[in-house]
Amino acid sequence: MVNDDLLTDDENQDAYDDLIVSIEAKAHGLNLLIAVCDDASFRDEIIAQYETELQPAIRPYRITLARGEPSLRGAIAQLVENEEYLRQHNPAVITVTGAEQLYFLKLGEERSEQEVFFGYLQWTREGLREFPFAIVLWVTNQILVNLIKKAPDFWSWRNGVFRFISRKKNTISGKELESIRFAFSDNELSGFDDDNPYLLPIEDLQRFIQDAEQRGVKDATLATLYFSLGEIYRKRLERGEFQDYKKEQELGIEYLSKAVELQKELGLEKDLATSLTKLALLYNSQGKYSEAEPLCIQALALRRKLLGEEHLSVATSLNNLALLYYSQGRYSEAEPLFIQALALRRKLLGEEDPSVADSLNNLAGLYYSQGRYSEAESLYIKALALRHKLLGEEHADVANSFNNLAGLYESQGKYSEAEPMYIKALALRRKLLGEEHPDIATSLNNLAYLYRYQDRYSEAEPLYIQALEILEQRLGVNHPNSITCRENLAYLRDRLSSEQ
């Protein structure tokens, strides 16, 4: 049985059990199995688990497809040639990875790496007969879709397809690419599908941009590509789709910074205001307030100049600058900006809009930080009700409202009211964002803090430990949130030691 901590989803557990059975059922003959997973680290954990479980009856081997000439048969043949155990046709499972690294775009080549791979696969079937082993080929959803179309002969020989669901992925959806579809030729990106959530590997878009840079392109199209890739990374972080939080945060900053630089050079002021805003949000998420502030101020000034005072984008810029001041404890500067943003959104959107709920929530947070609890509670409750109505029960903003209202109740000593809200926020964030998102750490830290105040130290400590591990891995040891969590854990341990 697989480790309970590895596969918490019933569908993933079923897929794993079916994979194990399929490997064992045909241990002495060619057995082509296709496993699908978009999260490379999750995939590697599953592989390690089934390799351990199958031994010693079925010996495990791993191979990685070569770039440029990704031949499945060639890779297996080389492995067998080097392994006496395999040449004796003893029971084995050969795990094949590397398909996820193959480029989808051609970029001037006659065929893309994926097309070369599919071409080899299409004529591989008979050539694999000499290998009487279980062969588990790991692919992503994007590769699977194209494999079915472009290697139908190989596909017809499969003995099973095992899909492992993960929030993380390495691909960009068709909808996210719609705004830059014009940049691709039909030859580069054929079969464009707005509804395909796995249309293009993100590394391919990086490579496409690098190719344009190498050709000396410096135009509005490249600026749009820079912005789009930076914004894709930022949204992946928000949605919990990232493969590596810190790396993708840095890549988001890199590409948005390039967009800002090129838009300034080309005089694209409207686009520049948007890029400045998104770049500021990423700096803010890193706790780099001094880098974020001038960007927010520039964006607000540009939008006022281009759009006038009464525009939703101006309200957004007012709100973003207020949030930055609020994060630094500059409450007197933040309050009038929050109030202006709320008034403008109400005027332009009416009372029932998610942006109005955001402004209510943000102003409530400011009042809470100033100890104006009755004013804060009223606004928090309005924001929560509005978010429930407009966004439904399962939305990240609803989780944020639960968390914020819980914090208010905790500050007033209403622990019995705060605890269930913290627990709801944590459960909802786990469902929506996975286990490794920084927002999970925030919820764990908040719940631990509540338990600490109630002298429930043994319940608080493991929560602080979990929170700190996430924060240090995702944000780094020097991020303000990591430092705060470390201090909280140290304080708790001092209290625990003094009681012993």
C-alpha positions as CSV (number, residue, x, y, z in Angstrom):
1,M,0.0,0.0,0.0
2,V,1.3,3.5,-0.9
3,N,2.3,5.9,1.9
4,D,-0.8,7.7,3.1
5,D,1.0,11.0,3.2
6,L,1.8,10.7,-0.6
7,L,-1.6,10.1,-2.1
8,T,-4.3,11.9,-0.1
9,D,-6.7,12.1,-3.1
10,D,-8.9,9.0,-3.6
11,E,-8.5,9.2,-7.4
12,N,-4.7,9.2,-7.1
13,Q,-4.8,6.3,-4.7
14,D,-7.0,4.3,-7.2
15,A,-4.6,5.2,-10.0
16,Y,-1.6,4.1,-8.0
17,D,-3.2,0.8,-7.0
18,D,-4.2,0.1,-10.6
19,L,-0.7,0.8,-11.8
20,I,0.8,-1.6,-9.3
21,V,-1.6,-4.3,-10.3
22,S,-0.9,-3.8,-14.0
23,I,2.9,-4.0,-13.5
24,E,2.6,-7.2,-11.4
25,A,0.0,-8.8,-13.7
26,K,2.3,-9.0,-16.7
27,A,5.8,-9.3,-15.2
28,H,7.2,-11.6,-17.9
29,G,6.2,-9.9,-21.2
30,L,6.1,-6.5,-22.9
31,N,3.7,-4.4,-20.9
32,L,3.3,-0.8,-22.2
33,L,1.9,1.5,-19.5
34,I,1.4,5.3,-19.7
35,A,1.3,7.3,-16.5
36,V,0.2,11.0,-16.6
37,C,1.3,13.7,-14.1
38,D,2.0,17.4,-14.5
39,D,4.0,17.8,-11.3
40,A,7.5,16.5,-11.6
41,S,8.2,16.3,-7.9
42,F,5.0,14.4,-7.2
43,R,5.7,12.1,-10.1
44,D,9.2,11.3,-8.7
45,E,7.6,10.5,-5.3
46,I,5.2,8.1,-6.9
47,I,8.0,6.4,-8.9
48,A,10.1,6.0,-5.7
49,Q,7.1,4.5,-3.9
50,Y,6.2,1.8,-6.5
51,E,9.9,0.9,-7.0
52,T,10.2,0.2,-3.3
53,E,6.9,-1.7,-3.2
54,L,7.7,-3.9,-6.2
55,Q,11.1,-5.1,-5.0
56,P,12.6,-7.6,-4.8
57,A,10.2,-9.5,-7.1
58,I,10.4,-6.9,-9.8
59,R,13.6,-5.0,-10.2
60,P,13.2,-1.3,-11.0
61,Y,15.2,0.7,-13.6
62,R,15.0,4.3,-14.7
63,I,15.9,6.0,-18.0
64,T,15.5,9.6,-19.2
65,L,14.8,10.3,-22.9
66,A,17.5,12.2,-24.7
67,R,17.0,15.7,-26.0
68,G,17.1,16.1,-29.8
69,E,16.8,12.3,-30.5
70,P,14.2,11.1,-27.9
71,S,13.9,7.5,-29.0
72,L,12.1,5.3,-26.5
73,R,13.4,2.1,-28.1
74,G,16.9,3.4,-28.4
75,A,17.0,4.4,-24.7
76,I,15.7,1.0,-23.6
77,A,18.0,-0.9,-25.9
78,Q,21.0,0.9,-24.4
79,L,19.9,0.1,-20.9
80,V,19.4,-3.5,-21.6
81,E,22.8,-3.7,-23.3
82,N,24.4,-2.4,-20.1
83,E,22.5,-4.7,-17.6
84,E,23.1,-8.4,-17.5
85,Y,19.9,-8.9,-15.4
86,L,17.8,-7.4,-18.2
87,R,19.6,-9.4,-20.9
88,Q,18.5,-12.5,-19.0
89,H,14.9,-11.3,-19.3
90,N,14.3,-11.3,-15.6
91,P,11.2,-9.5,-14.2
92,A,11.7,-5.7,-14.3
93,V,9.9,-2.4,-14.5
94,I,11.6,0.3,-16.6
95,T,10.4,3.8,-15.8
96,V,10.8,6.4,-18.6
97,T,10.9,10.1,-17.9
98,G,12.1,13.1,-19.9
99,A,9.2,13.5,-22.3
100,E,8.0,16.5,-20.2
101,Q,11.2,18.4,-21.2
102,L,10.8,18.0,-24.9
103,Y,9.9,21.2,-26.8
104,F,6.5,21.6,-28.5
105,L,7.4,24.6,-30.7
106,K,9.5,24.1,-33.8
107,L,11.3,27.5,-33.6
108,G,12.6,27.2,-37.2
109,E,13.4,23.5,-37.1
110,E,11.7,21.1,-39.5
111,R,10.1,19.2,-36.6
112,S,9.9,19.9,-32.9
113,E,11.4,17.6,-30.3
114,Q,8.0,16.3,-29.4
115,E,7.2,15.6,-33.0
116,V,10.5,13.6,-33.3
117,F,9.5,11.7,-30.2
118,F,6.0,10.9,-31.5
119,G,7.6,9.8,-34.8
120,Y,9.8,7.3,-33.1
121,L,6.9,6.1,-31.0
122,Q,4.7,5.5,-34.0
123,W,7.2,3.0,-35.4
124,T,8.4,1.6,-32.1
125,R,5.7,-1.0,-31.4
126,E,7.3,-4.0,-33.2
127,G,10.8,-3.0,-32.1
128,L,9.8,-3.2,-28.4
129,R,8.8,-6.9,-28.7
130,E,12.3,-7.9,-27.7
131,F,11.9,-6.3,-24.3
132,P,9.7,-8.5,-22.1
133,F,9.4,-5.9,-19.3
134,A,6.9,-3.5,-17.8
135,I,7.6,-0.1,-19.4
136,V,6.0,2.9,-17.6
137,L,6.2,5.9,-19.8
138,W,5.6,9.1,-17.8
139,V,4.0,12.0,-19.8
140,T,2.2,15.3,-19.0
141,N,-1.4,16.0,-20.0
142,Q,-0.1,18.2,-22.9
143,I,2.0,15.4,-24.3
144,L,-0.8,12.8,-23.8
145,V,-3.2,14.8,-26.0
146,N,-0.6,15.0,-28.8
147,L,0.6,11.4,-28.4
148,I,-2.9,10.1,-29.0
149,K,-3.1,12.1,-32.2
150,K,0.4,11.7,-33.5
151,A,1.4,8.1,-32.4
152,P,-1.9,6.2,-32.7
153,D,-0.2,2.9,-33.4
154,F,1.8,3.1,-30.2
155,W,-1.3,4.3,-28.4
156,S,-3.3,1.2,-29.5
157,W,-0.7,-1.0,-27.8
158,R,-1.0,0.5,-24.4
159,N,-2.1,-1.8,-21.6
160,G,-3.2,1.0,-19.3
161,V,-3.3,4.7,-18.7
162,F,-2.9,6.0,-15.2
163,R,-3.7,9.6,-14.5
164,F,-2.4,11.3,-11.3
165,I,-4.1,14.6,-10.5
166,S,-2.0,17.5,-9.4
167,R,-2.5,21.2,-9.0
168,K,1.0,22.0,-10.2
169,K,1.6,21.9,-13.9
170,N,4.3,22.9,-16.4
171,T,1.9,24.1,-19.1
172,I,0.0,27.3,-20.1
173,S,-3.7,27.1,-20.9
174,G,-5.2,28.2,-24.3
175,K,-7.1,31.1,-22.6
176,E,-3.9,32.5,-21.1
177,L,-2.2,32.4,-24.5
178,E,-5.1,34.0,-26.4
179,S,-3.8,37.6,-25.9
180,I,-0.4,36.6,-27.5
181,R,-1.7,34.2,-30.1
182,F,-0.9,36.7,-32.8
183,A,2.8,36.3,-32.1
184,F,2.9,32.7,-33.2
185,S,2.8,31.5,-36.8
186,D,0.4,28.7,-37.8
187,N,3.5,26.6,-38.3
188,E,4.7,27.2,-34.7
189,L,1.4,26.7,-32.8
190,S,-1.0,24.6,-34.8
191,G,-4.4,23.4,-33.5
192,F,-4.9,26.4,-31.1
193,D,-7.6,25.5,-28.6
194,D,-8.9,28.2,-26.2
195,D,-10.4,25.5,-23.9
196,N,-7.2,23.4,-23.6
197,P,-5.8,23.8,-20.1
198,Y,-2.5,22.2,-21.1
199,L,-1.8,23.9,-24.5
200,L,1.8,24.9,-24.3
201,P,4.7,24.0,-22.0
202,I,5.8,27.1,-20.2
203,E,9.5,26.5,-21.1
204,D,8.5,26.7,-24.7
205,L,7.2,30.2,-24.3
206,Q,10.5,31.1,-22.6
207,R,12.4,29.7,-25.5
208,F,10.2,31.5,-28.0
209,I,11.0,34.8,-26.3
210,Q,14.7,34.0,-26.1
211,D,14.7,33.3,-29.8
212,A,13.1,36.7,-30.5
213,E,15.8,38.3,-28.3
214,Q,18.6,36.6,-30.1
215,R,17.2,37.9,-33.4
216,G,17.4,41.4,-32.1
217,V,13.7,42.0,-31.9
218,K,12.7,45.1,-29.8
219,D,9.1,45.9,-30.5
220,A,5.6,46.1,-28.9
221,T,5.1,42.3,-29.6
222,L,8.1,41.4,-27.5
223,A,7.0,43.8,-24.7
224,T,3.6,42.0,-24.7
225,L,5.3,38.6,-24.6
226,Y,7.5,39.7,-21.6
227,F,4.4,41.0,-19.8
228,S,2.3,37.9,-20.6
229,L,5.0,35.4,-19.3
230,G,5.6,37.5,-16.2
231,E,1.9,37.6,-15.5
232,I,1.5,33.9,-16.1
233,Y,4.1,33.2,-13.5
234,R,2.5,35.6,-11.0
235,K,-0.9,33.9,-11.5
236,R,0.7,30.5,-11.1
237,L,1.9,31.6,-7.7
238,E,-1.5,32.8,-6.7
239,R,-3.3,29.6,-7.8
240,G,-0.7,27.2,-6.4
241,E,0.2,25.8,-9.8
242,F,3.9,26.6,-9.5
243,Q,6.6,23.9,-9.7
244,D,9.1,25.9,-7.7
245,Y,7.7,28.9,-5.8
246,K,10.8,31.0,-5.3
247,K,12.2,30.3,-8.8
248,E,8.9,31.2,-10.5
249,Q,8.6,34.3,-8.3
250,E,12.0,35.5,-9.6
251,L,11.1,34.6,-13.2
252,G,7.9,36.6,-12.9
253,I,9.9,39.6,-11.7
254,E,12.5,39.1,-14.4
255,Y,10.0,39.1,-17.3
256,L,7.8,41.9,-15.9
257,S,11.0,44.0,-15.4
258,K,11.9,43.4,-19.0
259,A,8.4,44.5,-20.0
260,V,8.7,47.7,-18.0
261,E,12.0,48.5,-19.5
262,L,10.9,47.9,-23.1
263,Q,7.6,49.7,-22.7
264,K,9.3,52.8,-21.4
265,E,11.7,52.7,-24.3
266,L,8.8,52.4,-26.8
267,G,6.5,54.9,-25.0
268,L,3.8,52.4,-24.4
269,E,2.4,54.2,-21.3
270,K,-0.9,52.4,-20.9
271,D,0.8,49.0,-21.0
272,L,3.5,50.3,-18.8
273,A,1.1,51.2,-16.0
274,T,-0.2,47.6,-16.0
275,S,3.3,46.1,-15.9
276,L,4.3,48.4,-13.1
277,T,1.3,47.3,-11.1
278,K,1.9,43.6,-11.6
279,L,5.6,44.0,-10.8
280,A,4.8,45.9,-7.6
281,L,2.6,43.0,-6.5
282,L,5.4,40.5,-6.9
283,Y,7.8,42.7,-5.0
284,N,5.2,43.1,-2.3
285,S,4.8,39.4,-2.0
286,Q,8.5,39.1,-1.3
287,G,8.3,41.8,1.4
288,K,10.4,44.1,-0.8
289,Y,8.4,47.2,0.0
290,S,11.0,49.8,-1.0
291,E,11.1,48.3,-4.5
292,A,7.3,48.1,-4.8
293,E,6.4,51.6,-3.6
294,P,7.9,53.7,-6.4
295,L,6.3,51.3,-8.9
296,C,2.8,51.7,-7.3
297,I,3.2,55.5,-7.3
298,Q,4.3,55.6,-11.0
299,A,1.4,53.4,-12.0
300,L,-1.1,55.6,-10.2
301,A,0.3,58.7,-11.7
302,L,0.2,57.2,-15.2
303,R,-3.4,56.0,-14.9
304,R,-4.6,59.3,-13.6
305,K,-2.9,61.0,-16.6
306,L,-4.2,58.6,-19.2
307,L,-7.6,57.7,-17.8
308,G,-8.7,60.5,-15.5
309,E,-9.7,60.3,-11.9
310,E,-12.9,58.2,-12.3
311,H,-11.7,54.9,-13.7
312,L,-11.5,51.4,-12.3
313,S,-7.8,51.1,-13.0
314,V,-7.3,54.2,-10.9
315,A,-9.2,52.6,-8.1
316,T,-7.0,49.5,-8.4
317,S,-3.8,51.6,-8.2
318,L,-5.2,53.5,-5.1
319,N,-6.0,50.2,-3.5
320,N,-2.5,48.7,-4.3
321,L,-0.7,51.7,-2.9
322,A,-2.8,51.6,0.2
323,L,-2.1,47.9,0.7
324,L,1.6,48.6,0.5
325,Y,1.4,51.3,3.1
326,Y,-0.7,49.1,5.3
327,S,1.9,46.3,5.1
328,Q,4.5,48.7,6.4
329,G,2.2,50.0,9.3
330,R,1.8,53.4,7.6
331,Y,-1.9,53.5,8.5
332,S,-2.5,57.2,8.2
333,E,-1.3,57.2,4.6
334,A,-3.2,54.0,3.8
335,E,-6.6,55.0,5.1
336,P,-7.5,57.8,2.7
337,L,-6.4,55.7,-0.3
338,F,-8.5,52.7,0.8
339,I,-11.5,55.0,1.3
340,Q,-11.1,56.6,-2.1
341,A,-10.7,53.2,-3.8
342,L,-13.9,51.9,-2.1
343,A,-15.9,55.0,-3.0
344,L,-14.8,54.9,-6.7
345,R,-15.6,51.2,-7.0
346,R,-19.0,51.7,-5.5
347,K,-19.7,54.5,-7.9
348,L,-18.5,52.6,-11.0
349,L,-19.6,49.1,-10.1
350,G,-22.4,49.4,-7.6
351,E,-22.6,47.6,-4.2
352,E,-22.5,44.0,-5.4
353,D,-19.1,43.4,-7.0
354,P,-16.0,41.4,-5.9
355,S,-13.9,44.5,-6.1
356,V,-16.2,46.2,-3.6
357,A,-15.8,43.2,-1.3
358,D,-12.1,43.5,-1.6
359,S,-12.2,47.2,-0.6
360,L,-14.4,46.5,2.3
361,N,-12.1,43.7,3.5
362,N,-9.0,45.9,3.1
363,L,-10.5,48.9,5.0
364,A,-11.6,46.5,7.7
365,G,-8.1,45.2,8.0
366,L,-6.8,48.7,8.5
367,Y,-9.4,49.4,11.2
368,Y,-8.5,46.2,12.9
369,S,-4.8,47.1,13.0
370,Q,-5.8,50.4,14.6
371,G,-7.9,48.7,17.3
372,R,-11.1,50.0,15.8
373,Y,-12.8,46.6,16.3
374,S,-16.4,47.5,15.9
375,E,-15.8,49.3,12.6
376,A,-13.6,46.4,11.4
377,E,-16.1,43.7,12.3
378,S,-19.0,45.3,10.4
379,L,-16.9,45.6,7.3
380,Y,-15.4,42.1,7.5
381,I,-18.9,40.6,7.9
382,K,-20.2,42.6,4.9
383,A,-17.2,41.5,2.8
384,L,-17.6,37.8,3.8
385,A,-21.3,37.9,2.9
386,L,-20.7,39.6,-0.4
387,R,-17.9,37.1,-1.3
388,H,-20.2,34.1,-0.4
389,K,-22.9,35.5,-2.6
390,L,-20.7,36.4,-5.6
391,L,-18.0,33.8,-5.5
392,G,-19.5,30.8,-3.8
393,E,-18.4,28.8,-0.8
394,E,-15.1,27.6,-2.3
395,H,-13.0,30.6,-3.2
396,A,-9.6,31.9,-2.0
397,D,-11.2,35.2,-1.1
398,V,-13.8,33.5,1.1
399,A,-10.9,31.7,2.9
400,N,-9.2,35.1,3.4
401,S,-12.4,36.5,4.9
402,F,-12.6,33.6,7.3
403,N,-9.0,34.2,8.3
404,N,-9.4,37.9,8.8
405,L,-12.6,37.7,10.8
406,A,-11.0,35.0,13.0
407,G,-8.0,37.3,13.7
408,L,-10.4,40.1,14.8
409,Y,-12.2,37.8,17.2
410,E,-8.9,36.5,18.5
411,S,-7.7,40.0,19.3
412,Q,-10.9,40.6,21.3
413,G,-10.3,37.4,23.3
414,K,-13.3,35.6,21.5
415,Y,-11.3,32.4,21.1
416,S,-14.3,30.1,20.7
417,E,-15.5,32.2,17.8
418,A,-12.0,32.6,16.2
419,E,-11.0,28.9,16.2
420,P,-13.6,27.5,13.9
421,M,-13.0,30.3,11.4
422,Y,-9.3,29.7,11.4
423,I,-9.9,26.0,10.8
424,K,-12.3,26.7,7.9
425,A,-9.8,29.1,6.3
426,L,-7.0,26.4,6.6
427,A,-9.2,23.7,5.2
428,L,-10.4,25.8,2.3
429,R,-6.9,27.0,1.4
430,R,-5.6,23.4,1.5
431,K,-8.3,22.4,-0.9
432,L,-7.8,25.3,-3.3
433,L,-4.0,25.8,-3.1
434,G,-2.4,22.5,-2.0
435,E,-0.1,21.9,0.9
436,E,2.9,24.1,-0.1
437,H,1.4,27.5,-0.7
438,P,2.5,30.4,1.6
439,D,-1.1,31.1,2.4
440,I,-1.2,27.6,4.1
441,A,1.7,28.7,6.3
442,T,-0.2,31.8,7.2
443,S,-3.2,29.8,8.3
444,L,-1.1,27.3,10.3
445,N,0.7,30.2,12.0
446,N,-2.5,32.0,12.9
447,L,-4.1,28.9,14.4
448,A,-0.9,28.1,16.3
449,Y,-0.9,31.7,17.6
450,L,-4.5,31.2,18.9
451,Y,-3.6,28.0,20.6
452,R,-0.5,29.7,22.2
453,Y,-2.7,32.4,23.7
454,Q,-4.9,29.7,25.2
455,D,-1.8,27.9,26.7
456,R,-2.4,25.0,24.3
457,Y,1.3,24.7,23.6
458,S,1.4,21.1,22.5
459,E,-1.1,21.8,19.8
460,A,0.6,25.0,18.7
461,E,4.1,23.7,18.2
462,P,3.6,21.3,15.3
463,L,1.6,24.0,13.5
464,Y,4.4,26.5,13.8
465,I,6.9,23.9,12.6
466,Q,4.8,23.1,9.5
467,A,4.3,26.8,8.8
468,L,8.0,27.6,9.1
469,E,9.0,24.8,6.8
470,I,6.7,26.0,4.1
471,L,7.8,29.7,4.5
472,E,11.5,29.0,4.5
473,Q,11.2,26.7,1.4
474,R,8.9,28.9,-0.6
475,L,9.8,32.5,0.5
476,G,13.3,32.0,1.9
477,V,14.7,32.3,5.5
478,N,15.0,36.1,5.4
479,H,11.4,36.9,4.3
480,P,9.6,38.9,7.0
481,N,6.9,36.1,7.3
482,S,9.7,33.5,7.9
483,I,11.3,35.6,10.5
484,T,8.0,36.3,12.3
485,C,7.2,32.6,12.3
486,R,10.6,31.6,13.6
487,E,10.3,34.1,16.4
488,N,6.8,32.7,17.3
489,L,8.2,29.2,17.5
490,A,11.2,30.3,19.6
491,Y,8.9,32.1,22.0
492,L,6.7,29.0,22.3
493,R,9.6,26.7,23.0
494,D,10.9,29.0,25.7
495,R,7.5,28.8,27.3
496,L,7.4,25.0,27.0
497,S,10.9,24.7,28.5
498,S,10.1,27.0,31.4
499,E,7.1,24.8,32.3
500,Q,9.1,21.6,32.4
